[in-house]
Amino acid sequence: MKLRTKTIIGIAVIEALALALLIVTGLQWLKSSNENRLKVGTNQLASVFAKATRDAVLATDLAYLDSFAESLVSEQNLAYIRITDRNGVELARHGDYTHVDTRVSPAEVTDGVYDVISPIQVDGQLYGNVEMGVTVNDLHVMLSQATRSSLLIAIAEMSLVALFSLALGTYLMRRLDVLRKGAEKVARMGPGAQIMVTGNDEVTRVSTAFNEMSRSLAKAQEKLAEKHQQQIALTNKVTELAQVAEHARDVIIITDAKGKITWVNPAFESLTGYTLSEVVGQSPGSLLQGDSSDLEIVHEMSRKIAQKEAVRVEILNYAKSGESYWVELDISPVTDSTGEIVRFIAVERDITQRRQVEEQLETALKEATRATRAKSEFLANMSHEIRTPMNAIMGFTELLLEKPMHAEHREQLELVHRSAGNLVAIINDILDYSKIEAGKLSLTNEAFDLQEVLESTIDLCGYQAKEKELPLVMNIAPAINTKVMGDKGRVNQILLNLIGNALKFTDSGTVTVNVEAESFLETTRFYISVEDTGIGIPAERLPYIMEKFEQVDNSATRQYEGTGLGLAICKRLIQLYGGELKVESEEGKGSCFSFSITLVNQHSKISVAANQDYPMLDEKLIPEVLRNKKILIAEDSYVNRLLIEKMLNDAPVELVFAEDGEQAVALYCQHVPDMVITDISMPNKDGYEATADIRTLQEQGYPWCPIIALSAHAMTEERERSFASGMNDHLSKPISKDLLIKMIFKWLSLSEENEKKQGAKFKY
């Protein structure tokens, strides 16, 4: 049987089954849907009639019932209607009534009438029935016609399908014959032969795929030829690489999968002294590594090689002569198509000379670090030694200035006091820059208002501006957020340096501070500039003006004082905030120093007590808090003991003096003071040791009291060590009378306040 015949028969059978199923289900649906619609409509109509006759049945109004039945039969196309009472007695009837059989469906009735009954009820009680017969001849006629029409359509459909199958089979045979001829053409002519493609159907796509396959076979044949040429080129390349390896300056070692040497290049022989014949079959590690080779590196190499990973290390090897040398070693595993290692390739580069240079640099760095540390220690010690006498000079001059004296004497004493202050500022600058250079300067993080810092700085510099009759103006952009977090002291130091310099080098005109800001979600970036109309900076000095110990005028006849560290410190502090200090200047016309810093916005309220401004407190409140309090002063310098006694002469406190740390601990036990103020550097026992002993005594039952460091050591490390040893605060010498009293008041008031809250001494 031919394919065409098989196609026609198969399609005809499938079509016949499908049509039969469709006709049967369609007729069944038509019958059931019409029956249901007739049943629902008839029952609803009977129910309506039952409600309409209810009153007449209750009243036994036979005339109305008869008239109602007659009109329904004539108007509603009913076969009959019959109304009975609850006992089955007929009250009215019209139409051809024989009997009622409600069990037969509309499509199954034999007399052409579909019977329904609807009860006549009042409040659930039966009073009669309405019996009704509906003519269903139209339904039977419709179902009969639908059956005949379905059969005619099925016959027509089968005929059309048979014709279509014949045409389709003929079309397929012709197109398949084209494919057959195309395959024969490929067999004769080889890949690349094409057949004619017409139409736009599945067979067309098969023909297109055939042509594509033929073209692909042709391309594959071309690629095979190309690969053959590439193989030839690869063979030539391998030959070239072999020649490169032979002449490479780096050592090349090839091993098998077990790590045994199969080949080395001449550079290996030159570096190690071993020949190829001597090393074939040996392990490079056991051959080249010795007593001083790092075992941890060797184990790391073994681990990575076992995991098929590349290795890059620096290791100490030994030549045949026993001489050691350093190499940078790269080991790469080579795998086959299955992922199995077939060999290792190691490349070694002699880095002995580089390692020697690195060791020399490391030694030099250590020496430089020691020198820096020695310099820092020297500066710290010098600061301590200078601050100790300066404390006496500034303290006593401050006390003397409180007394009435001749104007000339006062002027001279003020000059001594100001000069001492300048010397302390110079020491602070040197210490700050020393910490910056050593990388030990860290920024604190506290809540503050930048506008308040700016205004405070302007106020502090106001005296200098007033003396020179210079307007000092601040322009700040409106509605900017100035409540930020950062190192308030360092920001203030930057502003004081820049504004102070502007005033120092300006004799006429104005000094202006401009502040703008750019706000973000978490931070605010401030742009601050200080402009003056002073002497300006020569163009040749501009590139160096921010370097350490550099000044506008470095000549021997210079008229402006200073260390030349202020701008260098400002530059480095601004850099710590991620900003940059810039300068624009013209000699004789003034300068403009500008910078930007980014500060974190405040997101939470800061404790009022933590930021209490103690110097602004009422003096009356300070005698009340200090009254009848006992303070132990530990200070080995007689001059400083005398100075503190004079400074606190008017305060209502009792002072107990100790000359060293041992005596301080003994006097603490004897007097149990309300506060201890101790120097750091003292004979027999220093301030740290004395503090530790006192804290131990307090743990054993002695009442707690604040301990304040009063030291000439001003380095941050010393402050941190003070807090770590158990001290509560730190005062750097030289100190002023006002600052000393306020520090005492601060800690005694905090102690007193906590005693009231807790009923006992507290530990802050």
Helices and strands as residue ranges (DSSP letters): H 3-58, H 62-75, E 78-85, E 90-95, E 113-122, E 125-135, H 137-189, H 202-247, E 251-256, E 261-264, H 266-272, H 276-279, H 284-288, H 295-306, E 311-318, E 324-335, E 341-350, H 352-401, H 407-437, E 446-449, H 450-467, E 472-476, E 483-486, H 488-504, E 511-519, E 523-532, G 542-544, H 566-576, E 582-586, E 590-601, G 609-611, G 614-616, H 621-626, E 629-634, H 638-647, E 653-658, H 661-671, E 675-678, H 687-699, E 707-711, H 716-724, E 729-732, H 737-758
